[in-house]
Amino acid sequence: MSKQGRRRIDEIGDESRRRILDAAEELFSEFGFDSTSIAGIAERSGISRGSIPWHFKNKHGLFIAVVERALERGMA
């Protein structure tokens, strides 16, 4: 695969990750951790349900990523 092709794949992965994080942040804020499902996050983000564990392992990992991103924003 060319460098350019690899960069495009990385961009798509980054965009998917951002969309998942955005959806998770919204749903965790609206409904709380326990009432938010991976299926709901997938629906809100428009990303397939199976992609979420690939990026974040599980819902706990996704929650940690949401919190870390919020902390990074707060420090900026």
C-alpha positions in Angstrom: 0.0 0.0 0.0 1.3 3.5 -0.9 2.0 6.1 1.8 -0.9 8.2 0.4 -3.3 5.2 0.7 -2.1 4.5 4.2 -2.7 8.1 5.2 -6.2 8.1 3.9 -7.0 4.9 5.9 -5.6 6.7 9.0 -7.8 9.7 8.3 -10.8 7.5 8.0 -9.9 5.8 11.3 -9.4 9.1 13.0 -12.7 10.4 11.8 -14.5 7.2 12.9 -12.9 7.5 16.4 -14.0 11.2 16.6 -17.5 10.4 15.6 -17.7 7.6 18.2 -16.3 9.8 20.9 -18.7 12.6 20.1 -21.7 10.3 20.2 -20.6 8.6 23.4 -19.9 12.0 25.1 -23.4 13.2 24.2 -25.1 9.9 25.3 -23.2 9.6 28.5 -24.1 13.2 29.3 -27.8 12.7 28.5 -28.4 9.2 29.9 -25.4 8.3 32.1 -23.0 5.4 31.7 -25.3 2.6 32.7 -28.1 3.6 30.4 -25.9 4.2 27.4 -25.4 1.2 25.1 -22.8 0.4 22.4 -25.8 0.0 20.0 -27.0 3.5 20.9 -23.5 5.0 20.4 -23.2 3.2 17.0 -26.6 4.5 15.9 -25.8 8.1 17.0 -22.4 8.1 15.4 -23.3 6.3 12.2 -20.5 3.9 12.8 -21.0 0.1 12.8 -21.4 -1.4 16.2 -18.5 -3.8 15.6 -16.1 -0.9 15.0 -16.5 0.5 18.5 -14.6 -2.4 20.3 -12.0 -2.2 17.6 -11.2 1.4 18.5 -11.9 1.2 22.3 -12.1 -2.5 23.4 -15.3 -2.0 25.4 -17.7 0.5 26.9 -15.4 1.2 29.8 -12.5 1.9 27.5 -14.7 4.2 25.5 -15.7 6.1 28.7 -12.1 6.5 29.7 -11.3 7.9 26.2 -14.2 10.4 26.5 -13.0 11.5 29.9 -9.3 11.8 28.7 -10.5 13.9 25.7 -12.5 16.2 28.0 -9.5 16.7 30.3 -7.2 17.5 27.2 -9.8 20.1 26.1 -9.8 21.6 29.6 -6.1 21.9 29.6 -5.9 23.5 26.2 
